């Protein structure tokens, strides 16, 4: 894992993001004290992530987010207000 100061991170952010994309981790230091860690959002060891994918809750991305904009909108059977009111019925 690479450790960098906040100043160095600001000056070389693109370089560190490339390192993270390749699977690296960056530890961010503030006056020598670790304050944050930058990692890839998906790691091969993330059991929770894998379980959600197997359950059908998540679909892994393909790196082409613009394709989402070309998909048709989801058709709802009721308006948003009706759905919120239905959800809150037990609280009234």
C-alpha positions as CSV (number, residue, x, y, z in Angstrom):
1,X,0.0,0.0,0.0
2,X,1.2,3.4,-0.9
3,X,1.1,6.2,1.7
4,X,0.8,9.8,0.6
5,X,0.3,13.2,2.2
6,X,-2.7,15.3,1.3
7,X,-0.5,17.8,-0.5
8,X,1.1,15.0,-2.6
9,X,-2.3,13.5,-3.4
10,X,-3.7,16.8,-4.6
11,X,-0.6,17.4,-6.8
12,X,-0.6,13.9,-8.3
13,X,-4.2,12.7,-8.1
14,X,-4.4,11.3,-11.6
15,X,-1.3,9.2,-11.0
16,X,-2.7,7.7,-7.8
17,X,-6.1,7.0,-9.3
18,X,-4.4,5.0,-12.1
19,X,-2.6,3.1,-9.3
20,X,-5.9,2.3,-7.6
21,X,-7.4,1.2,-11.0
22,X,-4.7,-1.3,-11.3
23,X,-5.6,-2.8,-7.9
24,X,-3.5,-0.7,-5.6
25,X,-4.5,1.1,-2.4
26,X,-3.5,4.6,-1.3
27,X,-3.3,5.6,2.4
28,X,-3.8,9.3,2.8
29,X,-1.8,11.0,5.6
30,X,-2.6,14.2,7.4
31,X,0.6,15.4,9.1
32,X,1.8,11.8,9.2
33,X,-1.5,10.4,10.6
34,X,-3.6,8.1,8.4
35,X,-7.0,9.7,7.8
36,X,-8.3,7.9,4.7
37,X,-7.7,5.0,2.3
38,X,-8.5,5.0,-1.4
39,X,-9.3,1.6,-2.9
40,X,-11.1,0.2,-5.8
41,X,-14.9,-0.1,-5.1
42,X,-14.8,-3.7,-6.1
43,X,-12.3,-6.2,-4.9
44,X,-12.0,-9.9,-5.5
45,X,-12.2,-10.6,-1.8
46,X,-15.4,-8.7,-1.1
47,X,-17.8,-11.4,0.1
48,X,-20.7,-9.1,0.7
49,X,-20.5,-7.8,-2.9
50,X,-20.3,-11.3,-4.3
51,X,-23.3,-12.4,-2.2
52,X,-25.4,-9.5,-3.5
53,X,-24.5,-10.3,-7.1
54,X,-25.5,-13.9,-6.6
55,X,-28.8,-12.9,-4.9
56,X,-29.6,-10.7,-8.0
57,X,-29.6,-7.5,-6.0
58,X,-26.6,-6.0,-7.8
59,X,-25.4,-6.3,-11.3
60,X,-21.7,-5.6,-11.9
61,X,-21.0,-2.7,-14.2
62,X,-19.3,-3.1,-17.5
63,X,-17.5,0.2,-17.5
64,X,-19.9,1.8,-20.1
65,X,-22.3,3.9,-17.9
66,X,-23.6,5.8,-20.9
67,X,-25.5,2.7,-22.0
68,X,-27.8,3.2,-19.0
69,X,-29.1,6.4,-20.5
70,X,-30.3,4.6,-23.6
71,X,-32.4,2.1,-21.7
72,X,-36.2,2.8,-21.4
73,X,-37.5,4.3,-18.2
74,X,-39.0,2.0,-15.6
75,X,-42.8,2.1,-15.8
76,X,-44.4,2.5,-12.4
77,X,-48.0,1.4,-11.7
78,X,-48.6,4.3,-9.3
79,X,-47.2,7.7,-8.8
80,X,-44.5,8.4,-6.4
81,X,-46.8,10.2,-4.0
82,X,-49.1,7.2,-3.9
83,X,-46.2,4.9,-3.2
84,X,-45.0,7.1,-0.3
85,X,-48.5,7.3,1.2
86,X,-48.8,3.5,1.0
87,X,-45.5,3.1,2.7
88,X,-46.5,5.4,5.5
89,X,-50.0,3.9,6.1
90,X,-48.9,2.0,9.2
91,X,-47.5,5.2,10.8
92,X,-50.8,7.1,10.8
